[in-house]
Amino acid sequence: MFVNTQHTVNTLGVNRLVDYANGRFSIGFDAQDITDNDIKTALLATPETDIQTTVFNWFETASTNVNNTIAGYVAKYELTQAEVDASPLLGIAADLMRYELCNNDADEGLMTRRKNAMQELSKIEAGTIQIKAPSSVVSGPIQTKTPSSSFDWARY
């Protein structure tokens, strides 16, 4: 819901995803390089080879992790996909995906992006950053009546 594959590919770039995938999987496939075509086919079409299926599963696992993380912060909002697309959540998801997919999670730049994304999620949860228009509150006249009490107000 929060991770859009096309947006993630566009934001991170195919070359960066190729680097991440090669760093993660090239040893398992006898040093066979994963190409940009493998990334595009795996993520934007239907995987055809074992490498592409592995890349697809790797991306889906990261996507599930990111979606679950974001859902934990915005669970109190009932968001439609259009509201998600219009909010900063796609960018936050892309930054979290960058961290999930990387093969060097000690990289300070990636850690800073992840930290900033998590801080934005905390602000969204707290309501500091508004991602959904507040629901309209029905207001009208307040009706009051004399309190029912056995106390003798006249003698007081």
N, C-alpha and C positions, 0 to 999 in steps of 0.2 A: 504494500500500500504506500509506503513512504519512499522505498527505493524504486526508482524508475530506471530500468536498464539502459535505455537510450540516453537519458540524462547523465547517468553515471559514466557511460562510455564517452560521451561528448565532454564531460567535465574533466575526467581523469586523462583522457586521450588513449588511443589505441596503443601507441608506442609505450606509454607507461604501463599499461596493462600487460603488454608483451614482456616487458622487463620483469614485472612482478611474477608473472606466470613462469617465465624461464627460471627465475631465481627459486621458485617453489618446486617446479616439477621436472626440470631438465634432467636431473640425476635419475629419476624414476623411469624415464623414457630413453635411457642409454644416450644421454647428451643430445637427443634430437631436439632441435630448437623449435619452440612454439612460434608461429608466425602471426603477423597481423591478420591474415586470412583466417587462421584458426580461431583467433579471438572474435572476429566479426561473425564467423559462422556459428561458433559456440554460443555467443550471447545474443545475437540479433537474428539468427535463423535456427535451423535444426542441426544439432551436432551430428557429424557423419563418421568421425574417427574416434578412437579411444582417447587420444589427446584432447579433442574437442569436448568429449563427454566429461572428461576429468575437469577441464576448465569450466564447463557449465556447472558441474556439481560444486566446485570450489566457489564460484560466484554465488550460487543459490544458497550455500551455507552461510556465506558472509552476509548476503541479503537478509536471510532469516534472522541472524543475530542483530543486525542493525534495525530491522523492522520491530523486533521484540523490544529492543532498548528504547526506541522512540515511543512505541506504544505504551510503555510503562510511564513515560512522562506526560503523555497527552491523553491518557485513558479517560479522564473526566470530561473531555470534549467529545462530542459526537460529530466527527468530521466526515464530510463527503470527500470523494476524490478531487472534486473541483476546489474545495477549500484547502486541501493538502497542496494541490498544484499552485495555488495562489499564495501560499504561505512560505516562510523561509525553511520549511521542513525538507524540501528537496535538496537544498544546498547543505543543510546539516547532514542529511543522509549521505550525500556524496562525500563529505569530509570523513564521516565515520566509515564509509566503504573504503576510502583510501587507506585508512588505518587497518581495517580488517584484511584487506587484500595484500598489503605490503609484505615484503619478505625481510624487512629490517624494522621491526617495531620499536627499536631504540633510537631511531632517527628523531632528532630534536624537532625538526620541522613538522613531522607527522604527529608527534606527541603534542605539540602546540596546537595544531589544527584540531586534534581530537579533544583536547582540554577545552578549547574555545567552543566547540560544538556542544560538548556536555554542559558548559556554562549557559549557553543559549537555551538548551533544553530545560535547565533548571529555572531560567527566567520565564520561559513559556509556562512551565508548570505553576510557578508562583503568580502568574498573571501580569508580570512586568512587561513581557512582550505578548501582545495580543494577536492571536492567530485566527480568532473567530469573532464575528460581531456579537456583542452581548444580546441575549434574548430580550425581547421587549417585555417590560414589566407592566402589568395592568395596574392602573391606578384609578382611584375614584374617591368619592366622599367616604369618610369614616362614620359609621353610625355608632352612636353611643346611647346607652340607657342608664337609668339610675341603678346603682348597685343593689343587688338583693342582699339584705343583711337584716338580722334581727336586732341590731343595735338601734337604740332609740336616739336618733340624731336630734330630734326636737328638744329633748331634755339635756343634751350635751351643751 
